[in-house]
């Protein structure tokens, strides 16, 4: 069993408050998820996250097989970061920190995901064959959507 880390940084042409408003609204998650994943929120959700919020989703991450995914928002410090953790779903561990920092001309957004797959060494093999590339593709889709929506500041 291995602990994997996926980290992405993107500088967006949007104020810190506007970035927070977009990312802290759970309904926007479907906009930044590739359409082929057929992502939908099942539970009632507020317009803004808060600590302790439980969100239930249906998603088809691989081979169009539907999966129930339940996450909890475990930490919130508006407008700087929030963390979601999987409670039920395809991973043994999923810990996703969303961080927002004001920079000249906009906001730097950093996603850091720590995750572990089930099934021990078999999970590690599945990671190298399928999961790693799939997660990269999901976050690439997200990057493109956000670039189109807000504009992007070139990173040095």
C-alpha positions, 0 to 999 in steps of 0.5 A, spaced: 500 500 500 502 506 497 501 513 499 500 517 493 500 525 492 497 529 486 499 537 487 497 542 482 498 549 482 494 554 477 494 562 477 487 565 475 485 572 473 480 572 479 480 575 486 481 571 492 473 573 494 471 570 487 475 564 487 472 562 494 465 564 492 466 559 486 470 553 489 466 553 496 459 552 492 459 545 492 454 545 485 460 548 481 464 541 482 460 538 477 462 544 472 470 542 473 469 534 472 469 531 465 462 530 463 464 522 461 464 521 469 457 523 469 458 526 476 452 528 480 451 531 487 445 526 490 445 530 497 442 537 498 447 542 499 448 549 501 450 554 497 457 554 501 461 549 504 462 549 512 466 544 516 462 538 518 458 538 511 457 531 508 456 531 501 454 524 497 455 524 489 454 519 484 460 518 479 463 513 474 470 514 474 472 508 470 468 503 465 462 507 466 461 503 473 457 508 477 460 509 484 457 512 490 462 517 493 461 521 500 466 526 502 466 530 509 468 538 509 473 537 515 477 544 515 475 551 512 478 557 513 475 562 509 477 565 503 484 561 504 483 553 504 478 548 505 479 540 506 475 534 503 476 527 505 472 521 503 468 517 508 465 512 503 468 511 496 473 508 491 479 510 495 482 507 502 484 514 503 482 521 500 485 527 503 484 533 498 486 540 500 484 546 496 488 552 498 487 560 495 493 565 496 492 572 493 497 574 488 498 580 483 493 580 478 489 574 481 489 568 485 494 562 486 490 556 487 493 549 489 490 543 490 494 537 494 491 530 494 493 525 498 490 518 496 491 511 497 488 505 493 485 499 496 487 492 495 495 493 497 500 491 492 494 490 487 492 497 488 499 499 486 499 496 480 492 499 478 494 506 480 500 505 475 496 502 469 490 506 470 488 511 476 494 515 476 493 517 468 485 518 470 487 523 475 491 527 471 486 527 466 481 529 471 485 535 473 487 537 466 480 538 464 479 542 471 485 546 469 482 548 462 475 549 464 478 554 469 483 557 464 477 558 460 472 561 465 477 566 469 483 566 465 490 564 467 496 568 469 503 565 466 507 562 471 514 563 471 
